[in-house]
């Protein structure tokens, strides 16, 4: 379907804002309410562009964030414009037949600095943040090979992690004829050096990364996330994080009447 209008001062986003309706999850079985404009959004949301709210972040109120700050816990905000592919069910018999959509990401220089200061380790809030942070490692890999790669060349292809891991050996392991994999800190330093050379306050690029069993996590050590639906790429991501033991977690949640999906309960996953 095509749309057109005759006012050059009005953008498509302006039209959607004026006449559109907030698309709350269909399983709520109700009409959108005025309160959803506040409750179905994180308190730290700033940039428009995502097709859905990052729902793990809904659990973080201004009071919770202030408490984290009071305890001296560093926190950073990253941006990934969630695409429809994130919610597209995996219908193929094998994951290789599922295609992820391109999603645009933005990471402040301060995030790279803090990750380096904390040995490249962090706790991610939501699978959106997980995909953004884990994409950083493979952006660093690209920059290690091509220090002045363009924004388009920094795009993380869907299967890039698995192709890279298949051709390298873990850092510090015995030489088996394959090159040693880049460490997390080396990858982050490649990004920081690139941003310094180009005087960038934020890194802007895109990712199609799919995280599924067999994936090796490089940056995210713990994860705050809601409970996801079957046959979703998000459940594959969780399965990869807990080394396939997701059924134990979900059986417990179901047995104790935990709520799943967007307005559901949260979990802290520690592999």
Backbone as CSV, one residue per row, in Angstrom:
resi,resn,N_x,N_y,N_z,CA_x,CA_y,CA_z,C_x,C_y,C_z
1,UNK,0.841,-1.189,0.000,0.000,0.000,0.000,0.879,1.242,0.000
2,UNK,0.525,2.235,-0.839,1.280,3.477,-0.929,0.490,4.627,-0.323
3,UNK,1.203,5.592,0.258,0.586,6.786,0.829,1.292,8.016,0.262
4,UNK,0.519,9.073,0.065,1.144,10.330,-0.339,0.366,11.494,0.252
5,UNK,1.052,12.622,0.409,0.422,13.833,0.937,1.120,15.034,0.319
6,UNK,0.483,16.194,0.407,0.964,17.365,-0.332,1.542,18.452,0.565
7,UNK,2.014,18.081,1.742,2.596,19.056,2.658,4.036,18.639,2.962
8,UNK,5.002,19.362,2.395,6.403,19.002,2.564,6.900,19.221,3.989
9,UNK,6.140,19.955,4.778,6.549,20.246,6.145,6.110,19.156,7.121
10,UNK,5.334,18.207,6.639,4.807,17.137,7.484,5.464,15.816,7.094
11,UNK,6.032,15.122,8.052,6.665,13.837,7.782,5.672,12.694,8.012
12,UNK,6.036,11.521,7.536,5.199,10.340,7.751,5.070,10.056,9.245
13,UNK,6.152,10.303,9.984,6.106,10.107,11.431,5.114,11.075,12.076
14,UNK,5.040,12.306,11.558,4.079,13.283,12.087,2.647,12.801,11.882
15,UNK,2.384,12.222,10.716,1.039,11.731,10.405,0.665,10.571,11.321
16,UNK,1.596,9.649,11.505,1.333,8.520,12.399,1.069,8.994,13.822
17,UNK,1.834,10.002,14.258,1.664,10.540,15.606,0.281,11.145,15.781
18,UNK,-0.228,11.770,14.696,-1.514,12.471,14.778,-2.706,11.532,14.674
19,UNK,-2.639,10.540,13.801,-3.830,9.711,13.539,-3.639,8.242,13.908
20,UNK,-2.408,7.862,14.258,-2.155,6.457,14.572,-2.604,6.085,15.977
21,UNK,-2.592,4.796,16.240,-2.958,4.283,17.557,-1.836,3.407,18.076
22,UNK,-1.482,3.597,19.331,-0.415,2.812,19.927,-0.750,1.321,19.824
23,UNK,0.104,0.524,19.183,-0.198,-0.899,18.997,0.196,-1.734,20.211
24,UNK,-0.679,-1.806,21.185,-0.400,-2.642,22.353,-0.479,-4.116,21.946
25,UNK,0.117,-5.011,22.714,0.108,-6.433,22.354,-1.320,-6.971,22.193
26,UNK,-1.589,-7.727,21.123,-2.939,-8.227,20.865,-3.458,-9.189,21.925
27,UNK,-2.549,-9.875,22.638,-2.998,-10.844,23.631,-3.569,-10.188,24.883
28,UNK,-3.510,-8.861,24.961,-4.154,-8.181,26.087,-5.681,-8.164,25.920
29,UNK,-6.138,-8.387,24.673,-7.583,-8.496,24.386,-8.374,-7.282,24.877
30,UNK,-7.855,-6.107,24.594,-8.573,-4.874,24.923,-8.120,-3.764,23.990
31,UNK,-8.863,-2.674,23.997,-8.494,-1.513,23.197,-7.360,-0.747,23.884
32,UNK,-6.626,0.008,23.091,-5.575,0.855,23.649,-6.179,1.916,24.559
33,UNK,-5.555,2.120,25.709,-6.004,3.124,26.660,-5.009,4.274,26.707
34,UNK,-5.472,5.435,27.156,-4.602,6.594,27.245,-3.396,6.303,28.141
35,UNK,-3.599,5.510,29.186,-2.510,5.198,30.117,-1.391,4.393,29.459
36,UNK,-1.718,3.679,28.367,-0.704,2.875,27.688,0.423,3.740,27.128
37,UNK,0.117,5.000,26.810,1.145,5.884,26.259,2.262,6.122,27.273
38,UNK,1.935,5.935,28.546,2.938,6.080,29.598,3.461,4.732,30.072
39,UNK,2.545,3.789,30.310,2.953,2.517,30.896,3.608,1.572,29.889
40,UNK,3.294,1.726,28.596,3.915,0.866,27.584,5.096,1.604,26.952
41,UNK,5.910,2.203,27.802,7.112,2.906,27.373,8.056,3.009,28.568
42,UNK,9.335,2.947,28.311,10.307,3.074,29.394,10.425,4.539,29.821
43,UNK,10.821,4.760,31.065,10.950,6.128,31.570,12.152,6.828,30.944
44,UNK,13.060,6.048,30.342,14.258,6.659,29.757,14.189,6.740,28.229
45,UNK,13.023,6.479,27.645,12.885,6.554,26.194,13.097,7.988,25.707
46,UNK,13.859,8.130,24.609,14.123,9.463,24.071,13.967,9.547,22.556
47,UNK,14.334,8.487,21.840,14.429,8.549,20.381,13.364,7.670,19.746
48,UNK,12.585,8.236,18.819,11.554,7.471,18.128,12.180,6.656,16.988
49,UNK,11.568,5.498,16.690,12.066,4.701,15.578,11.835,3.213,15.728
50,UNK,11.543,2.746,16.933,11.337,1.324,17.172,9.879,0.947,16.923
51,UNK,9.649,-0.315,16.534,8.274,-0.768,16.310,7.618,-1.258,17.602
52,UNK,8.396,-1.336,18.685,7.835,-1.806,19.960,8.691,-1.293,21.101
53,UNK,8.077,-1.241,22.278,8.820,-0.826,23.468,9.733,-1.959,23.928
54,UNK,10.926,-1.634,24.434,11.812,-2.656,25.020,11.283,-3.020,26.405
55,UNK,10.484,-4.058,26.473,9.626,-4.261,27.643,10.360,-4.651,28.924
56,UNK,11.572,-5.178,28.849,12.305,-5.457,30.089,12.577,-4.150,30.832
57,UNK,12.704,-3.071,30.087,12.958,-1.773,30.694,11.759,-1.180,31.395
58,UNK,10.571,-1.733,31.177,9.373,-1.211,31.832,9.434,-1.389,33.342
59,UNK,10.251,-2.315,33.809,10.356,-2.576,35.242,11.194,-1.518,35.965
60,UNK,11.895,-0.687,35.211,12.791,0.295,35.813,12.104,1.653,35.895
61,UNK,11.714,2.029,37.110,11.074,3.314,37.354,12.144,4.352,37.691
62,UNK,11.733,5.613,37.774,12.670,6.665,38.159,13.260,6.372,39.541
63,UNK,12.445,5.821,40.444,12.928,5.501,41.790,13.981,4.400,41.750
64,UNK,13.755,3.382,40.935,14.720,2.294,40.821,16.033,2.811,40.228
65,UNK,15.941,3.634,39.204,17.151,4.169,38.582,17.929,5.044,39.562
66,UNK,17.204,5.846,40.340,17.859,6.695,41.342,18.556,5.838,42.401
67,UNK,17.942,4.715,42.747,18.532,3.817,43.745,19.813,3.179,43.203
68,UNK,19.790,2.807,41.918,21.000,2.262,41.295,22.125,3.295,41.321
69,UNK,21.775,4.543,40.996,22.770,5.614,41.006,23.324,5.815,42.417
70,UNK,22.434,5.757,43.411,22.849,5.970,44.792,23.815,4.883,45.266
71,UNK,23.716,3.704,44.669,24.608,2.602,45.031,25.884,2.596,44.181
72,UNK,26.050,3.622,43.371,27.265,3.731,42.571,27.347,2.744,41.429
73,UNK,26.210,2.279,40.949,26.175,1.319,39.836,26.157,2.085,38.519
74,UNK,27.187,1.895,37.712,27.247,2.559,36.410,26.147,2.030,35.503
75,UNK,25.505,2.903,34.781,24.524,2.463,33.789,24.641,3.334,32.549
76,UNK,24.378,2.731,31.412,24.461,3.413,30.128,23.230,3.089,29.308
77,UNK,22.874,3.980,28.396,21.725,3.772,27.519,22.199,3.625,26.076
78,UNK,21.744,2.573,25.429,22.049,2.349,24.022,20.743,2.325,23.243
79,UNK,20.845,2.471,21.931,19.638,2.516,21.092,19.685,1.427,20.038
80,UNK,18.605,0.676,19.936,18.379,-0.223,18.814,16.932,-0.050,18.400
81,UNK,16.720,0.320,17.127,15.355,0.480,16.627,14.816,-0.906,16.253
82,UNK,14.031,-1.457,17.161,13.534,-2.825,16.994,12.716,-2.944,15.708
83,UNK,13.021,-3.965,14.914,12.289,-4.212,13.680,11.267,-5.319,13.843
84,UNK,10.398,-5.435,12.860,9.339,-6.446,12.928,9.902,-7.859,12.932
85,UNK,11.108,-8.040,12.385,11.693,-9.373,12.328,11.933,-9.980,13.687
86,UNK,12.107,-9.128,14.697,12.311,-9.624,16.060,11.106,-10.426,16.536
87,UNK,9.920,-10.031,16.073,8.688,-10.673,16.542,8.151,-11.700,15.552
88,UNK,8.809,-11.825,14.399,8.356,-12.798,13.408,8.654,-14.205,13.902
89,UNK,7.637,-15.065,13.998,7.880,-16.425,14.495,8.861,-17.184,13.611
90,UNK,9.628,-18.052,14.230,10.531,-18.915,13.475,9.704,-20.074,12.923
91,UNK,9.432,-20.039,11.625,8.560,-21.044,11.016,9.337,-22.116,10.262
92,UNK,10.611,-21.867,9.992,11.405,-22.840,9.255,11.789,-24.003,10.167
93,UNK,12.021,-25.155,9.561,12.411,-26.337,10.330,13.757,-26.126,11.011
94,UNK,14.648,-25.387,10.348,15.958,-25.095,10.907,16.126,-23.585,11.000
95,UNK,16.889,-23.124,11.998,17.069,-21.697,12.219,17.740,-21.040,11.016
96,UNK,18.493,-21.808,10.237,19.178,-21.259,9.069,18.186,-20.689,8.052
97,UNK,16.934,-21.135,8.122,15.932,-20.646,7.176,15.223,-19.390,7.623
98,UNK,15.584,-18.843,8.803,14.923,-17.648,9.326,15.753,-16.408,9.016
99,UNK,15.107,-15.385,8.498,15.803,-14.148,8.145,15.479,-13.038,9.145
100,UNK,16.524,-12.414,9.679,16.363,-11.277,10.573,16.338,-9.985,9.771
101,UNK,15.550,-9.013,10.225,15.530,-7.697,9.588,16.706,-6.868,10.082
102,UNK,17.100,-5.894,9.272,18.137,-4.952,9.693,17.580,-4.001,10.739
103,UNK,18.333,-3.806,11.823,17.936,-2.889,12.888,19.068,-1.890,13.113
104,UNK,18.704,-0.618,13.248,19.708,0.435,13.377,20.059,0.659,14.849
105,UNK,21.345,0.832,15.109,21.822,0.969,16.479,22.668,2.232,16.633
106,UNK,22.682,2.746,17.862,23.494,3.907,18.204,24.075,3.678,19.597
107,UNK,25.404,3.795,19.700,26.079,3.540,20.972,26.952,4.747,21.313
108,UNK,26.712,5.415,22.444,27.522,6.571,22.834,28.967,6.168,23.127
109,UNK,29.877,7.125,22.941,31.289,6.883,23.254,31.430,6.503,24.728
110,UNK,30.622,7.109,25.603,30.718,6.815,27.037,30.445,5.346,27.334
111,UNK,29.588,4.708,26.536,29.300,3.287,26.744,30.538,2.441,26.461
112,UNK,31.235,2.777,25.378,32.454,2.042,25.049,33.487,2.220,26.158
113,UNK,33.645,3.461,26.643,34.608,3.737,27.715,34.279,2.938,28.979
114,UNK,32.998,2.914,29.354,32.619,2.201,30.575,32.761,0.696,30.417
115,UNK,32.464,0.186,29.240,32.656,-1.242,29.015,34.127,-1.610,29.163
116,UNK,35.000,-0.786,28.611,36.440,-1.050,28.734,36.870,-0.973,30.201
117,UNK,36.339,0.017,30.908,36.681,0.180,32.326,36.241,-1.011,33.165
118,UNK,35.186,-1.712,32.703,34.666,-2.870,33.442,35.037,-4.183,32.745
119,UNK,36.196,-4.177,32.066,36.728,-5.392,31.423,35.788,-5.978,30.379
120,UNK,34.970,-5.115,29.751,34.078,-5.580,28.688,32.923,-6.414,29.181
121,UNK,32.536,-6.245,30.440,31.480,-7.064,31.035,30.348,-6.165,31.512
122,UNK,29.122,-6.643,31.381,27.980,-5.839,31.829,26.750,-6.717,32.054
123,UNK,25.746,-6.112,32.675,24.418,-6.718,32.797,23.515,-5.976,31.821
124,UNK,22.882,-6.690,30.915,22.019,-6.070,29.906,20.561,-6.114,30.355
125,UNK,19.857,-5.034,30.125,18.419,-4.986,30.401,17.685,-5.159,29.075
126,UNK,17.157,-6.350,28.856,16.367,-6.614,27.663,17.161,-7.200,26.518
127,UNK,16.491,-7.993,25.717,17.133,-8.635,24.567,17.552,-7.613,23.515
128,UNK,16.879,-6.465,23.474,17.269,-5.392,22.563,18.689,-4.931,22.896
129,UNK,18.937,-4.683,24.177,20.273,-4.274,24.612,21.286,-5.381,24.364
130,UNK,20.868,-6.620,24.558,21.767,-7.747,24.330,22.255,-7.757,22.884
131,UNK,21.336,-7.623,21.934,21.721,-7.660,20.525,22.630,-6.485,20.166
132,UNK,22.357,-5.330,20.754,23.195,-4.163,20.494,24.599,-4.383,21.034
133,UNK,24.683,-4.797,22.291,25.989,-4.965,22.932,26.803,-6.081,22.293
134,UNK,26.166,-7.196,21.986,26.901,-8.295,21.376,27.340,-7.957,19.948
135,UNK,26.585,-7.093,19.279,26.995,-6.642,17.938,28.304,-5.872,18.009
136,UNK,28.552,-5.201,19.143,29.779,-4.418,19.281,31.020,-5.282,19.078
137,UNK,31.000,-6.496,19.594,32.172,-7.350,19.452,32.507,-7.551,17.978
138,UNK,31.497,-7.824,17.156,31.745,-8.124,15.742,32.009,-6.862,14.930
139,UNK,31.552,-5.718,15.425,31.961,-4.445,14.825,33.456,-4.244,15.080
140,UNK,33.899,-4.574,16.298,35.321,-4.496,16.615,36.144,-5.430,15.755
141,UNK,35.624,-6.618,15.477,36.311,-7.576,14.603,36.493,-6.978,13.212
142,UNK,35.451,-6.352,12.691,35.535,-5.716,11.377,36.589,-4.615,11.372
143,UNK,36.608,-3.797,12.439,37.564,-2.694,12.507,38.991,-3.186,12.714
144,UNK,39.142,-4.330,13.342,40.478,-4.917,13.478,41.035,-5.274,12.108
145,UNK,40.154,-5.708,11.227,40.565,-6.086,9.873,40.643,-4.873,8.955
146,UNK,39.699,-3.942,9.116,39.613,-2.750,8.252,39.416,-1.529,9.147
147,UNK,40.498,-0.932,9.638,40.400,0.142,10.641,39.557,1.339,10.232
148,UNK,39.414,1.588,8.948,38.623,2.736,8.501,37.399,2.295,7.698
149,UNK,36.770,1.227,8.132,35.561,0.732,7.466,34.455,1.786,7.510
150,UNK,33.605,1.784,6.511,32.486,2.729,6.459,31.368,2.253,7.381
151,UNK,30.385,3.133,7.608,29.243,2.774,8.443,28.540,1.549,7.887
152,UNK,28.421,1.475,6.559,27.764,0.329,5.928,28.574,-0.945,6.141
153,UNK,29.898,-0.820,6.103,30.752,-1.999,6.286,30.754,-2.495,7.722
154,UNK,30.357,-1.631,8.648,30.281,-2.043,10.051,29.006,-2.820,10.358
155,UNK,28.082,-2.850,9.405,26.841,-3.616,9.578,27.160,-5.066,9.934
156,UNK,26.502,-5.582,10.976,26.730,-6.956,11.418,25.745,-7.874,10.703
157,UNK,26.262,-8.717,9.848,25.423,-9.658,9.109,24.863,-10.728,10.047
158,UNK,23.748,-11.314,9.648,23.035,-12.264,10.501,23.920,-13.408,10.986
159,UNK,24.693,-13.977,10.089,25.460,-15.172,10.445,26.932,-14.884,10.679
160,UNK,27.318,-13.608,10.717,28.729,-13.237,10.898,29.349,-13.859,12.154
161,UNK,28.646,-13.867,13.302,29.262,-14.455,14.504,29.663,-15.906,14.336
162,UNK,28.827,-16.671,13.684,29.078,-18.105,13.560,30.181,-18.376,12.533
163,UNK,30.222,-17.566,11.490,31.284,-17.712,10.497,32.631,-17.350,11.108
164,UNK,32.652,-16.295,11.908,33.902,-15.871,12.552,34.375,-16.917,13.554
165,UNK,33.466,-17.373,14.403,33.840,-18.352,15.425,34.317,-19.668,14.813
166,UNK,33.764,-19.995,13.648,34.134,-21.253,13.007,35.562,-21.222,12.458
167,UNK,36.093,-20.016,12.231,37.411,-19.895,11.622,38.481,-19.403,12.589
168,UNK,38.106,-19.222,13.866,39.090,-18.783,14.855,39.045,-19.709,16.060
169,UNK,40.081,-19.639,16.860,40.126,-20.421,18.088,40.047,-19.456,19.271
170,UNK,39.551,-19.892,20.415,39.460,-19.009,21.580,40.817,-18.432,21.945
171,UNK,40.833,-17.177,22.365,42.080,-16.532,22.757,42.772,-17.323,23.863
172,UNK,44.036,-17.575,23.683,44.811,-18.280,24.700,44.806,-19.785,24.575
173,UNK,44.012,-20.330,23.656,43.961,-21.789,23.500,45.111,-22.261,22.612
174,UNK,45.446,-23.563,22.650,46.553,-24.074,21.842,46.347,-23.816,20.355
175,UNK,47.424,-23.539,19.670,47.369,-23.259,18.235,46.961,-24.529,17.484
176,UNK,45.861,-24.428,16.746,45.412,-25.576,15.953,45.384,-25.246,14.467
177,UNK,46.168,-24.238,14.106,46.211,-23.851,12.704,45.256,-22.735,12.346
178,UNK,44.350,-22.385,13.297,43.426,-21.280,13.050,43.916,-20.037,13.775
179,UNK,43.585,-18.849,13.267,43.992,-17.620,13.952,43.273,-17.473,15.288
180,UNK,43.937,-16.801,16.226,43.352,-16.582,17.545,42.253,-15.535,17.458
181,UNK,41.132,-15.780,18.147,40.013,-14.838,18.131,40.379,-13.566,18.885
182,UNK,39.792,-12.457,18.454,39.977,-11.185,19.137,39.352,-11.270,20.526
183,UNK,40.017,-10.723,21.531,39.402,-10.663,22.851,38.354,-9.555,22.866
184,UNK,37.482,-9.585,23.859,36.446,-8.562,23.970,37.064,-7.178,24.119
185,UNK,38.078,-7.047,24.971,38.706,-5.747,25.177,39.408,-5.265,23.918
186,UNK,40.027,-6.160,23.180,40.649,-5.761,21.914,39.602,-5.223,20.939
187,UNK,38.454,-5.885,20.876,37.393,-5.432,19.978,36.884,-4.052,20.377
188,UNK,36.706,-3.839,21.686,36.219,-2.545,22.173,37.243,-1.441,21.941
189,UNK,38.521,-1.759,22.093,39.558,-0.766,21.826,39.584,-0.393,20.341
190,UNK,39.314,-1.354,19.473,39.238,-1.051,18.036,38.133,-0.044,17.765
191,UNK,37.006,-0.209,18.442,35.890,0.721,18.271,36.256,2.091,18.818
192,UNK,36.854,2.140,20.002,37.203,3.436,20.592,38.237,4.167,19.735
193,UNK,39.216,3.445,19.219,40.212,4.067,18.353,39.561,4.622,17.091
194,UNK,38.632,3.866,16.532,37.903,4.303,15.331,37.116,5.585,15.614
195,UNK,36.438,5.626,16.761,35.652,6.799,17.118,36.557,8.007,17.367
196,UNK,37.735,7.763,17.944,38.690,8.850,18.156,39.180,9.414,16.825
197,UNK,39.527,8.532,15.908,40.048,8.987,14.610,39.012,9.799,13.844
198,UNK,37.745,9.408,13.993,36.685,10.081,13.243,35.917,11.104,14.090
199,UNK,36.411,11.336,15.307,35.823,12.320,16.218,34.309,12.095,16.394
200,UNK,33.964,10.854,16.708,32.563,10.468,16.867,32.170,10.438,18.341
201,UNK,31.062,11.073,18.665,30.538,10.997,20.031,29.629,9.785,20.201
202,UNK,29.190,9.217,19.089,28.354,8.014,19.111,28.618,7.207,17.853
203,UNK,28.502,5.913,17.976,28.677,5.017,16.839,27.307,4.692,16.264
204,UNK,27.112,4.966,14.974,25.847,4.695,14.309,26.069,3.650,13.217
205,UNK,25.366,2.534,13.314,25.451,1.521,12.267,24.210,0.638,12.371
206,UNK,24.287,-0.608,11.919,23.109,-1.479,11.929,23.530,-2.917,12.174
207,UNK,22.563,-3.733,12.517,22.849,-5.143,12.805,21.692,-6.034,12.372
208,UNK,22.040,-7.226,11.978,21.057,-8.291,11.719,21.351,-9.492,12.610
209,UNK,22.131,-9.289,13.625,22.623,-10.407,14.426,21.473,-11.287,14.928
210,UNK,21.647,-12.573,14.821,20.713,-13.527,15.404,21.496,-14.342,16.427
211,UNK,20.982,-14.404,17.632,21.664,-15.122,18.711,20.866,-16.380,19.013
212,UNK,21.471,-17.508,18.755,20.802,-18.805,18.890,21.779,-19.788,19.521
213,UNK,21.284,-20.948,19.980,22.187,-21.944,20.567,23.405,-22.187,19.685
214,UNK,24.570,-22.177,20.317,25.826,-22.268,19.587,26.567,-20.950,19.564
215,UNK,25.852,-19.872,19.911,26.465,-18.550,19.949,27.324,-18.408,21.206
216,UNK,28.460,-17.722,21.082,29.327,-17.444,22.224,29.155,-15.989,22.639
217,UNK,28.675,-15.752,23.853,28.507,-14.385,24.348,29.876,-13.791,24.685
218,UNK,30.044,-12.507,24.349,31.324,-11.848,24.566,31.256,-10.728,25.595
219,UNK,30.129,-10.046,25.688,30.031,-8.858,26.538,29.012,-9.028,27.660
220,UNK,27.847,-9.546,27.350,26.760,-9.651,28.324,27.021,-10.828,29.272
221,UNK,27.105,-10.512,30.574,27.367,-11.531,31.589,26.098,-11.953,32.320
222,UNK,25.161,-11.033,32.461,23.861,-11.311,33.063,22.806,-10.562,32.256
223,UNK,21.564,-11.023,32.360,20.513,-10.451,31.527,19.206,-10.312,32.307
224,UNK,18.627,-9.126,32.259,17.278,-8.895,32.776,16.333,-8.957,31.585
225,UNK,15.366,-9.853,31.637,14.460,-9.992,30.497,13.124,-10.568,30.938
226,UNK,12.090,-10.261,30.180,10.779,-10.863,30.426,10.763,-12.294,29.892
227,UNK,9.627,-12.955,30.024,9.486,-14.316,29.512,8.883,-14.262,28.109
228,UNK,9.501,-15.001,27.189,9.178,-14.886,25.774,8.350,-16.066,25.272
229,UNK,7.735,-15.859,24.124,6.838,-16.880,23.587,7.606,-17.945,22.797
230,UNK,7.005,-19.142,22.678,7.650,-20.212,21.906,7.859,-19.800,20.456
231,UNK,8.806,-20.436,19.794,9.106,-20.221,18.378,9.488,-18.772,18.078
232,UNK,10.099,-18.112,19.059,10.557,-16.741,18.833,12.075,-16.686,18.846
233,UNK,12.642,-15.711,18.126,14.088,-15.544,18.135,14.571,-15.139,19.529
234,UNK,13.688,-14.517,20.311,14.078,-14.082,21.653,14.274,-15.275,22.575
235,UNK,13.455,-16.299,22.415,13.638,-17.504,23.223,14.918,-18.237,22.803
236,UNK,15.256,-18.173,21.522,16.525,-18.743,21.067,17.696,-18.025,21.724
237,UNK,17.575,-16.693,21.822,18.619,-15.891,22.463,18.796,-16.302,23.919
238,UNK,17.680,-16.466,24.629,17.727,-16.888,26.028,18.330,-18.283,26.146
239,UNK,17.937,-19.177,25.266,18.457,-20.542,25.299,19.972,-20.549,25.133
240,UNK,20.464,-19.721,24.214,21.914,-19.635,24.013,22.603,-19.108,25.262
241,UNK,21.935,-18.195,25.967,22.540,-17.568,27.145,22.650,-18.544,28.313
242,UNK,21.622,-19.380,28.490,21.619,-20.310,29.637,22.026,-21.714,29.208
243,UNK,22.719,-21.794,28.071,23.289,-23.059,27.590,22.221,-24.144,27.418
244,UNK,21.068,-23.735,26.888,20.018,-24.685,26.553,19.083,-25.049,27.689
245,UNK,19.329,-24.530,28.892,18.538,-24.930,30.063,17.342,-24.002,30.295
246,UNK,16.742,-23.511,29.221,15.638,-22.559,29.378,14.362,-23.232,29.875
247,UNK,14.175,-24.504,29.597,12.936,-25.185,30.008,12.779,-25.210,31.524
248,UNK,13.871,-25.407,32.238,13.814,-25.409,33.699,13.301,-24.061,34.209
249,UNK,13.804,-23.002,33.628,13.412,-21.645,34.031,11.941,-21.403,33.709
250,UNK,11.525,-21.782,32.528,10.151,-21.525,32.106,9.157,-22.445,32.808
251,UNK,9.564,-23.671,33.110,8.687,-24.566,33.880,8.414,-23.979,35.261
252,UNK,9.449,-23.408,35.862,9.284,-22.778,37.174,8.345,-21.578,37.071
253,UNK,8.538,-20.769,36.049,7.702,-19.578,35.873,6.234,-19.962,35.665
254,UNK,5.988,-20.974,34.847,4.615,-21.402,34.585,3.983,-22.027,35.828
255,UNK,4.780,-22.786,36.572,4.254,-23.438,37.772,3.902,-22.427,38.859
256,UNK,4.500,-21.253,38.816,4.250,-20.226,39.828,3.451,-19.048,39.272
257,UNK,2.771,-19.289,38.149,1.863,-18.304,37.555,2.540,-16.978,37.221
258,UNK,3.780,-17.043,36.782,4.431,-15.820,36.311,3.724,-15.356,35.037
259,UNK,3.660,-14.051,34.857,3.089,-13.495,33.637,4.180,-13.399,32.571
260,UNK,3.827,-13.717,31.340,4.818,-13.687,30.269,4.563,-12.500,29.348
261,UNK,5.511,-12.251,28.458,5.438,-11.241,27.390,5.438,-9.810,27.923
262,UNK,4.934,-8.874,27.156,5.233,-7.449,27.339,4.915,-6.876,28.712
263,UNK,3.712,-7.112,29.215,3.358,-6.594,30.529,3.566,-7.652,31.608
264,UNK,4.498,-8.556,31.352,4.691,-9.678,32.246,5.738,-9.453,33.300
265,UNK,6.104,-10.559,33.969,7.137,-10.519,35.004,8.514,-10.602,34.363
266,UNK,9.488,-10.208,35.148,10.858,-10.197,34.643,11.679,-11.297,35.302
267,UNK,12.890,-11.479,34.796,13.817,-12.456,35.354,15.227,-11.916,35.238
268,UNK,16.095,-12.344,36.142,17.517,-12.065,36.044,18.199,-13.388,35.727
269,UNK,18.754,-13.478,34.533,19.396,-14.715,34.086,20.895,-14.621,34.322
270,UNK,21.424,-15.618,35.014,22.866,-15.703,35.298,23.320,-17.080,34.843
271,UNK,24.018,-17.180,33.732,24.393,-18.516,33.221,25.423,-19.206,34.111
